[in-house]
Amino acid sequence: PPYGGVYAEVIPHLTVAHDVDEAAFFAVEREVTPHLPVRAWLKEAWLYSYDGERWRPRAVLPCG
């Protein structure tokens, strides 16, 4: 289970705007919202973390 089963419910998400001004945030929201929810079958998901300089892959999570 994700996170070693620590959490009863895990809600997948995708960040599409981070550390942007309000105008950019609302522009992204207008573009993305009509395409939600995203539905897909996944073989695996990649977990990335930000080290303060860049995003780096941390783990590959197999999906059932």
Secondary structure, DSSP 8 states (H G I E B T S, - for coil): -GGGG-SS----------S--HHHHHHHHHHHGGG-S-----SEEEEEEE-SS-EEEEEEEE--
